[in-house]
Amino acid sequence: MNETSQTNLHTLWDSRLIMMRLQRDFQQNISHYYDHIYQLMLNQSSLNDDDNNIEQWIKQNINTLCTQLYFDEHNATMNSSVNFNLGEIYYQKSIPIMEQNLAYGGRRLAALLNRLAKNRTQKPSNNKEKFYPSTMALIIVLCVERVLAIAKSIII
């Protein structure tokens, strides 16, 4: 990856791999990178029950973590008590996984928003309420997602 710096896997996967991919292969053009991820999303299999099953998302993510991400480029298990030098092999192995997860995330968010919009009432049930019930549900879902992301960063 031609760059030496200390980090943790959470930071590597949440931002550094994306930024490196954007810089290396898309000349910092976020619109082209968006188009690339969007194409991946369109090429994924059609929506199925898994797209609405948050427990299934968690199982898939754990499976990916345990079978692919926690191994260095020599297939040695990584843990927080040992420093690892991750290079080009790890980068090339990780980019397709990371981009598929971005595409899955976009597709799942779209499915969630569509489901909430479909169930949206015409207006709040009384004048004291400022939000549609489905808007409140979306806010709760996004808050839960943020809490899960924070918990993930603590675990990693």
N, C-alpha and C positions, 0 to 999 in steps of 0.2 A: 504494500500500500504506500510505499515510499515516504512514509512519515512516521516518526517515532514520538510517541507521547503516551503518558499513562492515562487510562480511563477505565471505566467498568463496562460490562456488557450492556447494561441498560442504556447508557449514553451512546455507546457504539451503535446499538440497534435503533434507538429512537431518533438519532440525529446525524451522527457522523457518517454512517454508511450512505444515508440519503444525500447529505451534502457532498460527499466524495463522488457519488454517482452523478449528481447534477453537474459538478465541476468537470469531471473527467470526460463524460460521454454526451453531455447536453450543453456544454459551454455556458453554464449558469443560466440557461434559458428555461425558466420554470414552466412556461407554456408548453414547450416541446416535451418536457418531462411529464407534465400533466396528461398530454395527449397519449404518451406511451403507456402510462398507468391506466388511463381510461380504456385504451385498446385491450390491455390485459383483462380488465374487468369485463369488457364485452365478449371476449373470447372464452371466459370461464363458462362452465356449464350453466344451464338456466337455473333460475331460483328454485329452491326446494325447501323442504321443511327445516333443514339445517340452518337456513338463513334467518329463521325466526326463533331459533332455539339457542339461547344464550349459554346454556349448560354445554351444548355441543361445541360452541365456539371455544369455551374454556378448555374442554377436552382436546380439541384440535391444537390449540396453542401449547398446552402442556406437552402433547405428543411431539410437536415440532421442537420445543425447547429441549426435551429429554433425548430425542433421537438425532438432532442435527446441530443445534446451536451451541451446546455446551461441549463441543469437541473442537480442538484446534486443527490446524491444517495437517497434522500427522495423526489425527483421530485419537489423540490423548484427551481424556476428560479434563475440562477446565474447572477450577474452583477458586474461591476468593483467597486462599492461602498461598497461592503460587502465582508468580508473574508469568505472563505468556507474551510472546512476540507473534502477532498475527500479521501475515503478509498477504501477498497477491493471491495465493491459493485460497485462503480464508475469504478474502474479498470476492473472488469469482464464485466461490461456493455459496456465499451468503446473499449476493445481490438478487438472484432469482427468487429465493425464499422471501426476502424482505419485500420485493415488489409484488409477489403474489399476495402477501399479507396486506399490503396497502390496498390492492384491488379488492380483496375480500372485505376489508373494512369499509371501503366505499360502497360496495354492493349491499352489505348488511345495513349500513346506515341508511341507504336509500330505501331498503325494504322496511326498515323501522319507521322512517318518516312517512312513507306511503301508507303504512298501516295506521299510523296516527292520524293522517289527513283523512283517510277513508272513514274513520270513526268519529271525526270531528263533528260536534254539534253546531248548529247554525249560529248560536250566540251563547254567551254565559247565561246560566239559568236564572240569575237575578242581578240586579244592578250593583250589589256589593262586590260581586266577583269581577276581577279585572281580566282574568285569563279564561280561555276555554279549558274545559277539563283535560282535553288531549294536550294542550300546551303545557299544563302542569305535569302531565305524565312525561312529556318530552324533557322538561326541566329536571324531573326526578331521575330519568334514565341517564341524562348527561352528567348529573352529579354522581350517580352511582358509578358510571364509567370513569370519572375522574378519580374517585376513591380507589377503584380497582387499579388504575394506573399508578397511583401513589403507592399502594400496597405492593404492586409488582416491583417498583423501584426499590422498596425497602428489602424485599426478599432477595433480589439480585444483588 
